[in-house]
Amino acid sequence: MRDAVPPGLVAATAANRALTAGHLDWLTARLGAYPFDTYGLLVADTDLAVALETQTLSLVPGGELSGDRVAAERTMVHELAHHWFGNDVGIATWSDLWLSEGHARFYERLYSEEHGGDRFEDRMRDAYRQHDVWRRDFGAPAAPTEPALFKRMRYDGSALVLYALREEVGEAVFADIERRFLSCFRGRGASTRDFVGVASTAAGRDLAPFLEAWLYGTTTPPMPGHPDWTTDPLPPAGTAAARVAGDPAGA
């Protein structure tokens, strides 16, 4: 492990950078061995609020790493999770971006709940509430429109698909799906169809109808185990309520 840090930011970012080893332990316990030989953070001396999963050396703005721990860890875990989903197992086409960003957001949110952040279920219920609006304005999770590729649907909206899958099959089967998928496609690209195939094999039943409704449908399916969850009525297209910016927590 090594970091690359401008001299003026070494001390200010030291406490949050020291958390990286724990992030690695947490993710490897869920996803298997870290897929590369080295890891660390490239601390950027910039006000640009965008992090990036640069392979083996995640780029994170210094301001994020010198601020609030919970917020810093969300970004750090998000970019590290991409080393499994996005870097080691790439995406076959841009329409498969939900696999990369959805997984990074899913594990970011899950980790944050366990370490002082928002309750994961609350964040997923909030995403569910907005999902029909996002589907209309940004495209379904696996059917993005070009201008909306990196909007919220590919982040919390796609994490919600994984949450729904976990609710449908249970935590043990979901964990098996994740590890099988990473093992099957290590070092190469994978598609949405590939993920659906692995999920179906691990679950012992055809999950294509369930997942395809979530990934391509024009309306949001019912959430397994949560019959009380509802989506917001659709506001007129182009109104302030319908315009949702991309999430700044990381690429």
Disulfide bonds with the S-S distance in Angstrom:
none
